[in-house]
């Protein structure tokens, strides 16, 4: 973090609910963790949707292609 700070305005009731979840953590740590959790959940939801659309063969081909790409990828 660069040391720059910012202030956000929200309802007192919202702040009280967030404080109960925050516990002893500082606000920055708490909000970073909250953001990371949301991103993980979105990723899991996207994966679940893909699983609904694709069959096992499709998923195996995608996995193989991804592994091949990671193995062969090189920066020039």
PyMOL Python script that loads the backbone (N, CA, C, O; Angstrom):
from pymol import cmd

cmd.read_pdbstr("""\
ATOM      1  N   UNK A   1       0.844  -1.181   0.000  1.00  0.00           N
ATOM      2  CA  UNK A   1       0.000   0.000   0.000  1.00  0.00           C
ATOM      3  C   UNK A   1       0.884   1.237   0.000  1.00  0.00           C
ATOM      4  O   UNK A   1       1.924   1.263   0.658  1.00  0.00           O
ATOM      5  N   UNK A   2       0.481   2.235  -0.720  1.00  0.00           N
ATOM      6  CA  UNK A   2       1.309   3.427  -0.880  1.00  0.00           C
ATOM      7  C   UNK A   2       1.161   4.413   0.275  1.00  0.00           C
ATOM      8  O   UNK A   2       1.874   5.415   0.318  1.00  0.00           O
ATOM      9  N   UNK A   3       0.259   4.151   1.202  1.00  0.00           N
ATOM     10  CA  UNK A   3       0.049   5.072   2.297  1.00  0.00           C
ATOM     11  C   UNK A   3      -1.055   6.069   2.029  1.00  0.00           C
ATOM     12  O   UNK A   3      -1.440   6.826   2.920  1.00  0.00           O
ATOM     13  N   UNK A   4      -1.568   6.081   0.817  1.00  0.00           N
ATOM     14  CA  UNK A   4      -2.679   6.968   0.494  1.00  0.00           C
ATOM     15  C   UNK A   4      -3.944   6.410   1.129  1.00  0.00           C
ATOM     16  O   UNK A   4      -4.149   5.196   1.160  1.00  0.00           O
ATOM     17  N   UNK A   5      -4.785   7.294   1.633  1.00  0.00           N
ATOM     18  CA  UNK A   5      -6.034   6.856   2.246  1.00  0.00           C
ATOM     19  C   UNK A   5      -7.211   7.554   1.598  1.00  0.00           C
ATOM     20  O   UNK A   5      -7.054   8.528   0.862  1.00  0.00           O
ATOM     21  N   UNK A   6      -8.389   7.036   1.886  1.00  0.00           N
ATOM     22  CA  UNK A   6      -9.618   7.569   1.331  1.00  0.00           C
ATOM     23  C   UNK A   6     -10.718   7.374   2.370  1.00  0.00           C
ATOM     24  O   UNK A   6     -10.592   6.545   3.272  1.00  0.00           O
ATOM     25  N   UNK A   7     -11.778   8.130   2.239  1.00  0.00           N
ATOM     26  CA  UNK A   7     -12.919   8.016   3.135  1.00  0.00           C
ATOM     27  C   UNK A   7     -14.142   7.659   2.310  1.00  0.00           C
ATOM     28  O   UNK A   7     -14.333   8.180   1.211  1.00  0.00           O
ATOM     29  N   UNK A   8     -14.978   6.761   2.846  1.00  0.00           N
ATOM     30  CA  UNK A   8     -16.239   6.433   2.185  1.00  0.00           C
ATOM     31  C   UNK A   8     -17.383   6.773   3.129  1.00  0.00           C
ATOM     32  O   UNK A   8     -17.240   6.695   4.349  1.00  0.00           O
ATOM     33  N   UNK A   9     -18.511   7.147   2.556  1.00  0.00           N
ATOM     34  CA  UNK A   9     -19.692   7.487   3.339  1.00  0.00           C
ATOM     35  C   UNK A   9     -20.700   6.359   3.202  1.00  0.00           C
ATOM     36  O   UNK A   9     -21.008   5.911   2.098  1.00  0.00           O
ATOM     37  N   UNK A  10     -21.213   5.906   4.352  1.00  0.00           N
ATOM     38  CA  UNK A  10     -22.240   4.886   4.345  1.00  0.00           C
ATOM     39  C   UNK A  10     -23.135   5.053   5.557  1.00  0.00           C
ATOM     40  O   UNK A  10     -22.799   5.778   6.493  1.00  0.00           O
ATOM     41  N   UNK A  11     -24.270   4.381   5.538  1.00  0.00           N
ATOM     42  CA  UNK A  11     -25.214   4.481   6.645  1.00  0.00           C
ATOM     43  C   UNK A  11     -24.583   3.902   7.911  1.00  0.00           C
ATOM     44  O   UNK A  11     -23.800   2.953   7.855  1.00  0.00           O
ATOM     45  N   UNK A  12     -24.933   4.483   9.035  1.00  0.00           N
ATOM     46  CA  UNK A  12     -24.409   4.017  10.316  1.00  0.00           C
ATOM     47  C   UNK A  12     -24.764   2.539  10.530  1.00  0.00           C
ATOM     48  O   UNK A  12     -23.943   1.772  11.035  1.00  0.00           O
ATOM     49  N   UNK A  13     -25.980   2.141  10.148  1.00  0.00           N
ATOM     50  CA  UNK A  13     -26.390   0.740  10.335  1.00  0.00           C
ATOM     51  C   UNK A  13     -25.511  -0.200   9.516  1.00  0.00           C
ATOM     52  O   UNK A  13     -25.200  -1.306   9.960  1.00  0.00           O
ATOM     53  N   UNK A  14     -25.114   0.230   8.336  1.00  0.00           N
ATOM     54  CA  UNK A  14     -24.222  -0.574   7.500  1.00  0.00           C
ATOM     55  C   UNK A  14     -22.854  -0.682   8.162  1.00  0.00           C
ATOM     56  O   UNK A  14     -22.268  -1.763   8.214  1.00  0.00           O
ATOM     57  N   UNK A  15     -22.350   0.428   8.664  1.00  0.00           N
ATOM     58  CA  UNK A  15     -21.055   0.416   9.331  1.00  0.00           C
ATOM     59  C   UNK A  15     -21.083  -0.500  10.552  1.00  0.00           C
ATOM     60  O   UNK A  15     -20.126  -1.234  10.797  1.00  0.00           O
ATOM     61  N   UNK A  16     -22.159  -0.462  11.310  1.00  0.00           N
ATOM     62  CA  UNK A  16     -22.263  -1.310  12.495  1.00  0.00           C
ATOM     63  C   UNK A  16     -22.251  -2.795  12.113  1.00  0.00           C
ATOM     64  O   UNK A  16     -21.610  -3.603  12.785  1.00  0.00           O
ATOM     65  N   UNK A  17     -22.950  -3.150  11.045  1.00  0.00           N
ATOM     66  CA  UNK A  17     -22.945  -4.559  10.599  1.00  0.00           C
ATOM     67  C   UNK A  17     -21.562  -4.964  10.140  1.00  0.00           C
ATOM     68  O   UNK A  17     -21.096  -6.057  10.459  1.00  0.00           O
ATOM     69  N   UNK A  18     -20.897  -4.089   9.389  1.00  0.00           N
ATOM     70  CA  UNK A  18     -19.544  -4.392   8.924  1.00  0.00           C
ATOM     71  C   UNK A  18     -18.560  -4.494  10.094  1.00  0.00           C
ATOM     72  O   UNK A  18     -17.686  -5.360  10.100  1.00  0.00           O
ATOM     73  N   UNK A  19     -18.707  -3.611  11.078  1.00  0.00           N
ATOM     74  CA  UNK A  19     -17.815  -3.664  12.244  1.00  0.00           C
ATOM     75  C   UNK A  19     -17.949  -4.979  12.990  1.00  0.00           C
ATOM     76  O   UNK A  19     -16.962  -5.505  13.505  1.00  0.00           O
ATOM     77  N   UNK A  20     -19.176  -5.522  13.053  1.00  0.00           N
ATOM     78  CA  UNK A  20     -19.354  -6.794  13.753  1.00  0.00           C
ATOM     79  C   UNK A  20     -18.634  -7.928  13.015  1.00  0.00           C
ATOM     80  O   UNK A  20     -18.167  -8.876  13.646  1.00  0.00           O
ATOM     81  N   UNK A  21     -18.542  -7.838  11.706  1.00  0.00           N
ATOM     82  CA  UNK A  21     -17.808  -8.837  10.917  1.00  0.00           C
ATOM     83  C   UNK A  21     -16.301  -8.590  10.951  1.00  0.00           C
ATOM     84  O   UNK A  21     -15.508  -9.531  10.922  1.00  0.00           O
ATOM     85  N   UNK A  22     -15.921  -7.329  11.012  1.00  0.00           N
ATOM     86  CA  UNK A  22     -14.515  -6.921  10.958  1.00  0.00           C
ATOM     87  C   UNK A  22     -13.730  -7.424  12.153  1.00  0.00           C
ATOM     88  O   UNK A  22     -12.577  -7.835  12.019  1.00  0.00           O
ATOM     89  N   UNK A  23     -14.352  -7.393  13.324  1.00  0.00           N
ATOM     90  CA  UNK A  23     -13.644  -7.825  14.524  1.00  0.00           C
ATOM     91  C   UNK A  23     -12.453  -6.929  14.812  1.00  0.00           C
ATOM     92  O   UNK A  23     -12.556  -5.704  14.750  1.00  0.00           O
ATOM     93  N   UNK A  24     -11.315  -7.550  15.131  1.00  0.00           N
ATOM     94  CA  UNK A  24     -10.111  -6.808  15.518  1.00  0.00           C
ATOM     95  C   UNK A  24      -9.259  -6.360  14.321  1.00  0.00           C
ATOM     96  O   UNK A  24      -8.301  -5.606  14.490  1.00  0.00           O
ATOM     97  N   UNK A  25      -9.603  -6.818  13.131  1.00  0.00           N
ATOM     98  CA  UNK A  25      -8.818  -6.436  11.948  1.00  0.00           C
ATOM     99  C   UNK A  25      -8.964  -4.956  11.648  1.00  0.00           C
ATOM    100  O   UNK A  25      -9.973  -4.340  11.992  1.00  0.00           O
ATOM    101  N   UNK A  26      -7.950  -4.387  11.002  1.00  0.00           N
ATOM    102  CA  UNK A  26      -8.080  -3.003  10.556  1.00  0.00           C
ATOM    103  C   UNK A  26      -8.989  -2.993   9.324  1.00  0.00           C
ATOM    104  O   UNK A  26      -9.190  -4.018   8.673  1.00  0.00           O
ATOM    105  N   UNK A  27      -9.530  -1.812   9.020  1.00  0.00           N
ATOM    106  CA  UNK A  27     -10.493  -1.710   7.923  1.00  0.00           C
ATOM    107  C   UNK A  27      -9.900  -2.145   6.588  1.00  0.00           C
ATOM    108  O   UNK A  27     -10.571  -2.817   5.805  1.00  0.00           O
ATOM    109  N   UNK A  28      -8.668  -1.777   6.324  1.00  0.00           N
ATOM    110  CA  UNK A  28      -8.062  -2.122   5.043  1.00  0.00           C
ATOM    111  C   UNK A  28      -7.963  -3.640   4.879  1.00  0.00           C
ATOM    112  O   UNK A  28      -8.335  -4.183   3.839  1.00  0.00           O
ATOM    113  N   UNK A  29      -7.467  -4.309   5.898  1.00  0.00           N
ATOM    114  CA  UNK A  29      -7.348  -5.771   5.844  1.00  0.00           C
ATOM    115  C   UNK A  29      -8.713  -6.417   5.667  1.00  0.00           C
ATOM    116  O   UNK A  29      -8.886  -7.311   4.838  1.00  0.00           O
ATOM    117  N   UNK A  30      -9.680  -5.957   6.453  1.00  0.00           N
ATOM    118  CA  UNK A  30     -11.028  -6.503   6.378  1.00  0.00           C
ATOM    119  C   UNK A  30     -11.618  -6.352   4.977  1.00  0.00           C
ATOM    120  O   UNK A  30     -12.155  -7.309   4.420  1.00  0.00           O
ATOM    121  N   UNK A  31     -11.520  -5.163   4.417  1.00  0.00           N
ATOM    122  CA  UNK A  31     -12.108  -4.928   3.099  1.00  0.00           C
ATOM    123  C   UNK A  31     -11.367  -5.679   1.996  1.00  0.00           C
ATOM    124  O   UNK A  31     -11.994  -6.146   1.045  1.00  0.00           O
ATOM    125  N   UNK A  32     -10.047  -5.803   2.105  1.00  0.00           N
ATOM    126  CA  UNK A  32      -9.281  -6.607   1.136  1.00  0.00           C
ATOM    127  C   UNK A  32      -9.737  -8.064   1.184  1.00  0.00           C
ATOM    128  O   UNK A  32      -9.907  -8.694   0.140  1.00  0.00           O
ATOM    129  N   UNK A  33      -9.937  -8.605   2.394  1.00  0.00           N
ATOM    130  CA  UNK A  33     -10.396  -9.989   2.538  1.00  0.00           C
ATOM    131  C   UNK A  33     -11.812 -10.158   1.988  1.00  0.00           C
ATOM    132  O   UNK A  33     -12.116 -11.157   1.336  1.00  0.00           O
ATOM    133  N   UNK A  34     -12.672  -9.178   2.255  1.00  0.00           N
ATOM    134  CA  UNK A  34     -14.041  -9.214   1.749  1.00  0.00           C
ATOM    135  C   UNK A  34     -14.054  -9.219   0.222  1.00  0.00           C
ATOM    136  O   UNK A  34     -14.807  -9.967  -0.402  1.00  0.00           O
ATOM    137  N   UNK A  35     -13.216  -8.380  -0.364  1.00  0.00           N
ATOM    138  CA  UNK A  35     -13.095  -8.307  -1.823  1.00  0.00           C
ATOM    139  C   UNK A  35     -12.603  -9.647  -2.392  1.00  0.00           C
ATOM    140  O   UNK A  35     -13.147 -10.144  -3.378  1.00  0.00           O
ATOM    141  N   UNK A  36     -11.574 -10.224  -1.766  1.00  0.00           N
ATOM    142  CA  UNK A  36     -11.025 -11.499  -2.236  1.00  0.00           C
ATOM    143  C   UNK A  36     -12.073 -12.609  -2.150  1.00  0.00           C
ATOM    144  O   UNK A  36     -12.168 -13.444  -3.049  1.00  0.00           O
ATOM    145  N   UNK A  37     -12.852 -12.619  -1.081  1.00  0.00           N
ATOM    146  CA  UNK A  37     -13.907 -13.628  -0.932  1.00  0.00           C
ATOM    147  C   UNK A  37     -14.940 -13.494  -2.043  1.00  0.00           C
ATOM    148  O   UNK A  37     -15.379 -14.490  -2.618  1.00  0.00           O
ATOM    149  N   UNK A  38     -15.322 -12.256  -2.341  1.00  0.00           N
ATOM    150  CA  UNK A  38     -16.302 -12.038  -3.402  1.00  0.00           C
ATOM    151  C   UNK A  38     -15.772 -12.508  -4.748  1.00  0.00           C
ATOM    152  O   UNK A  38     -16.498 -13.143  -5.513  1.00  0.00           O
ATOM    153  N   UNK A  39     -14.515 -12.202  -5.042  1.00  0.00           N
ATOM    154  CA  UNK A  39     -13.924 -12.627  -6.311  1.00  0.00           C
ATOM    155  C   UNK A  39     -13.871 -14.153  -6.418  1.00  0.00           C
ATOM    156  O   UNK A  39     -14.168 -14.719  -7.469  1.00  0.00           O
ATOM    157  N   UNK A  40     -13.485 -14.819  -5.306  1.00  0.00           N
ATOM    158  CA  UNK A  40     -13.453 -16.287  -5.308  1.00  0.00           C
ATOM    159  C   UNK A  40     -14.841 -16.860  -5.557  1.00  0.00           C
ATOM    160  O   UNK A  40     -15.004 -17.804  -6.330  1.00  0.00           O
ATOM    161  N   UNK A  41     -15.836 -16.285  -4.897  1.00  0.00           N
ATOM    162  CA  UNK A  41     -17.206 -16.772  -5.064  1.00  0.00           C
ATOM    163  C   UNK A  41     -17.671 -16.590  -6.506  1.00  0.00           C
ATOM    164  O   UNK A  41     -18.307 -17.480  -7.071  1.00  0.00           O
ATOM    165  N   UNK A  42     -17.360 -15.450  -7.099  1.00  0.00           N
ATOM    166  CA  UNK A  42     -17.729 -15.209  -8.499  1.00  0.00           C
ATOM    167  C   UNK A  42     -17.060 -16.238  -9.406  1.00  0.00           C
ATOM    168  O   UNK A  42     -17.683 -16.754 -10.335  1.00  0.00           O
ATOM    169  N   UNK A  43     -15.794 -16.533  -9.132  1.00  0.00           N
ATOM    170  CA  UNK A  43     -15.090 -17.540  -9.920  1.00  0.00           C
ATOM    171  C   UNK A  43     -15.714 -18.913  -9.781  1.00  0.00           C
ATOM    172  O   UNK A  43     -15.852 -19.643 -10.762  1.00  0.00           O
ATOM    173  N   UNK A  44     -16.089 -19.262  -8.567  1.00  0.00           N
ATOM    174  CA  UNK A  44     -16.720 -20.562  -8.340  1.00  0.00           C
ATOM    175  C   UNK A  44     -18.075 -20.636  -9.026  1.00  0.00           C
ATOM    176  O   UNK A  44     -18.439 -21.675  -9.578  1.00  0.00           O
ATOM    177  N   UNK A  45     -18.825 -19.535  -8.994  1.00  0.00           N
ATOM    178  CA  UNK A  45     -20.123 -19.503  -9.681  1.00  0.00           C
ATOM    179  C   UNK A  45     -19.942 -19.641 -11.189  1.00  0.00           C
ATOM    180  O   UNK A  45     -20.714 -20.337 -11.849  1.00  0.00           O
ATOM    181  N   UNK A  46     -18.933 -18.986 -11.727  1.00  0.00           N
ATOM    182  CA  UNK A  46     -18.663 -19.087 -13.165  1.00  0.00           C
ATOM    183  C   UNK A  46     -18.283 -20.516 -13.535  1.00  0.00           C
ATOM    184  O   UNK A  46     -18.727 -21.041 -14.556  1.00  0.00           O
ATOM    185  N   UNK A  47     -17.462 -21.136 -12.700  1.00  0.00           N
ATOM    186  CA  UNK A  47     -17.062 -22.520 -12.957  1.00  0.00           C
ATOM    187  C   UNK A  47     -18.274 -23.446 -12.903  1.00  0.00           C
ATOM    188  O   UNK A  47     -18.397 -24.354 -13.724  1.00  0.00           O
ATOM    189  N   UNK A  48     -19.159 -23.223 -11.950  1.00  0.00           N
ATOM    190  CA  UNK A  48     -20.366 -24.051 -11.842  1.00  0.00           C
ATOM    191  C   UNK A  48     -21.228 -23.900 -13.094  1.00  0.00           C
ATOM    192  O   UNK A  48     -21.781 -24.881 -13.592  1.00  0.00           O
ATOM    193  N   UNK A  49     -21.342 -22.673 -13.601  1.00  0.00           N
ATOM    194  CA  UNK A  49     -22.123 -22.453 -14.821  1.00  0.00           C
ATOM    195  C   UNK A  49     -21.479 -23.168 -16.012  1.00  0.00           C
ATOM    196  O   UNK A  49     -22.174 -23.761 -16.837  1.00  0.00           O
ATOM    197  N   UNK A  50     -20.147 -23.107 -16.094  1.00  0.00           N
ATOM    198  CA  UNK A  50     -19.449 -23.809 -17.175  1.00  0.00           C
ATOM    199  C   UNK A  50     -19.699 -25.310 -17.092  1.00  0.00           C
ATOM    200  O   UNK A  50     -19.912 -25.969 -18.109  1.00  0.00           O
ATOM    201  N   UNK A  51     -19.672 -25.842 -15.878  1.00  0.00           N
ATOM    202  CA  UNK A  51     -19.903 -27.280 -15.702  1.00  0.00           C
ATOM    203  C   UNK A  51     -21.301 -27.683 -16.172  1.00  0.00           C
ATOM    204  O   UNK A  51     -21.508 -28.796 -16.655  1.00  0.00           O
ATOM    205  N   UNK A  52     -22.252 -26.764 -16.024  1.00  0.00           N
ATOM    206  CA  UNK A  52     -23.606 -27.037 -16.504  1.00  0.00           C
ATOM    207  C   UNK A  52     -23.653 -27.059 -18.032  1.00  0.00           C
ATOM    208  O   UNK A  52     -24.408 -27.828 -18.626  1.00  0.00           O
ATOM    209  N   UNK A  53     -22.840 -26.209 -18.661  1.00  0.00           N
ATOM    210  CA  UNK A  53     -22.876 -26.079 -20.117  1.00  0.00           C
ATOM    211  C   UNK A  53     -22.011 -27.116 -20.838  1.00  0.00           C
ATOM    212  O   UNK A  53     -22.310 -27.501 -21.968  1.00  0.00           O
ATOM    213  N   UNK A  54     -20.937 -27.566 -20.178  1.00  0.00           N
ATOM    214  CA  UNK A  54     -19.970 -28.447 -20.824  1.00  0.00           C
ATOM    215  C   UNK A  54     -20.032 -29.851 -20.242  1.00  0.00           C
ATOM    216  O   UNK A  54     -20.339 -30.037 -19.064  1.00  0.00           O
ATOM    217  N   UNK A  55     -19.739 -30.831 -21.080  1.00  0.00           N
ATOM    218  CA  UNK A  55     -19.676 -32.195 -20.551  1.00  0.00           C
ATOM    219  C   UNK A  55     -18.239 -32.513 -20.120  1.00  0.00           C
ATOM    220  O   UNK A  55     -17.342 -31.687 -20.282  1.00  0.00           O
ATOM    221  N   UNK A  56     -18.031 -33.698 -19.578  1.00  0.00           N
ATOM    222  CA  UNK A  56     -16.714 -34.081 -19.057  1.00  0.00           C
ATOM    223  C   UNK A  56     -15.638 -34.041 -20.141  1.00  0.00           C
ATOM    224  O   UNK A  56     -14.507 -33.637 -19.872  1.00  0.00           O
ATOM    225  N   UNK A  57     -15.978 -34.454 -21.358  1.00  0.00           N
ATOM    226  CA  UNK A  57     -15.003 -34.438 -22.458  1.00  0.00           C
ATOM    227  C   UNK A  57     -14.537 -33.006 -22.744  1.00  0.00           C
ATOM    228  O   UNK A  57     -13.346 -32.752 -22.918  1.00  0.00           O
ATOM    229  N   UNK A  58     -15.506 -32.073 -22.790  1.00  0.00           N
ATOM    230  CA  UNK A  58     -15.162 -30.667 -23.022  1.00  0.00           C
ATOM    231  C   UNK A  58     -14.209 -30.163 -21.936  1.00  0.00           C
ATOM    232  O   UNK A  58     -13.202 -29.520 -22.231  1.00  0.00           O
ATOM    233  N   UNK A  59     -14.538 -30.463 -20.679  1.00  0.00           N
ATOM    234  CA  UNK A  59     -13.698 -30.009 -19.566  1.00  0.00           C
ATOM    235  C   UNK A  59     -12.307 -30.621 -19.626  1.00  0.00           C
ATOM    236  O   UNK A  59     -11.324 -29.943 -19.325  1.00  0.00           O
ATOM    237  N   UNK A  60     -12.205 -31.892 -20.011  1.00  0.00           N
ATOM    238  CA  UNK A  60     -10.898 -32.544 -20.143  1.00  0.00           C
ATOM    239  C   UNK A  60     -10.062 -31.886 -21.232  1.00  0.00           C
ATOM    240  O   UNK A  60      -8.861 -31.681 -21.057  1.00  0.00           O
ATOM    241  N   UNK A  61     -10.694 -31.554 -22.359  1.00  0.00           N
ATOM    242  CA  UNK A  61      -9.978 -30.890 -23.455  1.00  0.00           C
ATOM    243  C   UNK A  61      -9.507 -29.501 -23.033  1.00  0.00           C
ATOM    244  O   UNK A  61      -8.385 -29.101 -23.345  1.00  0.00           O
ATOM    245  N   UNK A  62     -10.348 -28.780 -22.335  1.00  0.00           N
ATOM    246  CA  UNK A  62      -9.965 -27.441 -21.859  1.00  0.00           C
ATOM    247  C   UNK A  62      -8.804 -27.552 -20.887  1.00  0.00           C
ATOM    248  O   UNK A  62      -7.850 -26.779 -20.972  1.00  0.00           O
ATOM    249  N   UNK A  63      -8.872 -28.501 -19.968  1.00  0.00           N
ATOM    250  CA  UNK A  63      -7.787 -28.683 -18.998  1.00  0.00           C
ATOM    251  C   UNK A  63      -6.482 -29.044 -19.694  1.00  0.00           C
ATOM    252  O   UNK A  63      -5.433 -28.495 -19.358  1.00  0.00           O
ATOM    253  N   UNK A  64      -6.530 -29.958 -20.659  1.00  0.00           N
ATOM    254  CA  UNK A  64      -5.328 -30.357 -21.389  1.00  0.00           C
ATOM    255  C   UNK A  64      -4.742 -29.176 -22.159  1.00  0.00           C
ATOM    256  O   UNK A  64      -3.527 -28.979 -22.177  1.00  0.00           O
ATOM    257  N   UNK A  65      -5.598 -28.408 -22.784  1.00  0.00           N
ATOM    258  CA  UNK A  65      -5.143 -27.248 -23.541  1.00  0.00           C
ATOM    259  C   UNK A  65      -4.494 -26.217 -22.619  1.00  0.00           C
ATOM    260  O   UNK A  65      -3.470 -25.627 -22.962  1.00  0.00           O
ATOM    261  N   UNK A  66      -5.087 -26.006 -21.465  1.00  0.00           N
ATOM    262  CA  UNK A  66      -4.540 -25.053 -20.498  1.00  0.00           C
ATOM    263  C   UNK A  66      -3.170 -25.504 -19.996  1.00  0.00           C
ATOM    264  O   UNK A  66      -2.246 -24.696 -19.900  1.00  0.00           O
ATOM    265  N   UNK A  67      -3.038 -26.787 -19.676  1.00  0.00           N
ATOM    266  CA  UNK A  67      -1.754 -27.318 -19.208  1.00  0.00           C
ATOM    267  C   UNK A  67      -0.687 -27.185 -20.291  1.00  0.00           C
ATOM    268  O   UNK A  67       0.450 -26.813 -20.003  1.00  0.00           O
ATOM    269  N   UNK A  68      -1.056 -27.491 -21.544  1.00  0.00           N
ATOM    270  CA  UNK A  68      -0.111 -27.381 -22.655  1.00  0.00           C
ATOM    271  C   UNK A  68       0.334 -25.926 -22.824  1.00  0.00           C
ATOM    272  O   UNK A  68       1.519 -25.654 -23.018  1.00  0.00           O
ATOM    273  N   UNK A  69      -0.609 -25.005 -22.751  1.00  0.00           N
ATOM    274  CA  UNK A  69      -0.285 -23.594 -22.900  1.00  0.00           C
ATOM    275  C   UNK A  69       0.693 -23.157 -21.809  1.00  0.00           C
ATOM    276  O   UNK A  69       1.693 -22.501 -22.102  1.00  0.00           O
ATOM    277  N   UNK A  70       0.407 -23.519 -20.540  1.00  0.00           N
ATOM    278  CA  UNK A  70       1.284 -23.129 -19.430  1.00  0.00           C
ATOM    279  C   UNK A  70       2.678 -23.726 -19.581  1.00  0.00           C
ATOM    280  O   UNK A  70       3.675 -23.087 -19.246  1.00  0.00           O
ATOM    281  N   UNK A  71       2.739 -24.943 -20.085  1.00  0.00           N
ATOM    282  CA  UNK A  71       4.033 -25.614 -20.234  1.00  0.00           C
ATOM    283  C   UNK A  71       4.849 -24.973 -21.350  1.00  0.00           C
ATOM    284  O   UNK A  71       6.063 -24.820 -21.213  1.00  0.00           O
ATOM    285  N   UNK A  72       4.210 -24.600 -22.440  1.00  0.00           N
ATOM    286  CA  UNK A  72       4.914 -24.115 -23.625  1.00  0.00           C
ATOM    287  C   UNK A  72       5.058 -22.598 -23.690  1.00  0.00           C
ATOM    288  O   UNK A  72       5.834 -22.091 -24.500  1.00  0.00           O
ATOM    289  N   UNK A  73       4.329 -21.868 -22.857  1.00  0.00           N
ATOM    290  CA  UNK A  73       4.358 -20.404 -22.926  1.00  0.00           C
ATOM    291  C   UNK A  73       5.689 -19.860 -22.453  1.00  0.00           C
ATOM    292  O   UNK A  73       6.191 -20.241 -21.396  1.00  0.00           O
ATOM    293  N   UNK A  74       6.259 -18.957 -23.253  1.00  0.00           N
ATOM    294  CA  UNK A  74       7.517 -18.300 -22.899  1.00  0.00           C
ATOM    295  C   UNK A  74       7.451 -16.846 -23.335  1.00  0.00           C
ATOM    296  O   UNK A  74       6.944 -16.524 -24.409  1.00  0.00           O
ATOM    297  N   UNK A  75       7.966 -15.987 -22.492  1.00  0.00           N
ATOM    298  CA  UNK A  75       8.062 -14.576 -22.861  1.00  0.00           C
ATOM    299  C   UNK A  75       9.274 -14.405 -23.765  1.00  0.00           C
ATOM    300  O   UNK A  75      10.296 -15.065 -23.576  1.00  0.00           O
ATOM    301  N   UNK A  76       9.160 -13.543 -24.721  1.00  0.00           N
ATOM    302  CA  UNK A  76      10.269 -13.315 -25.639  1.00  0.00           C
ATOM    303  C   UNK A  76      11.156 -12.229 -25.143  1.00  0.00           C
ATOM    304  O   UNK A  76      12.149 -11.898 -25.792  1.00  0.00           O
TER     305      UNK A  76
END
""", "prot")
cmd.dss("prot")
cmd.show_as("cartoon", "prot")
cmd.util.cbc("prot")
cmd.orient("prot")
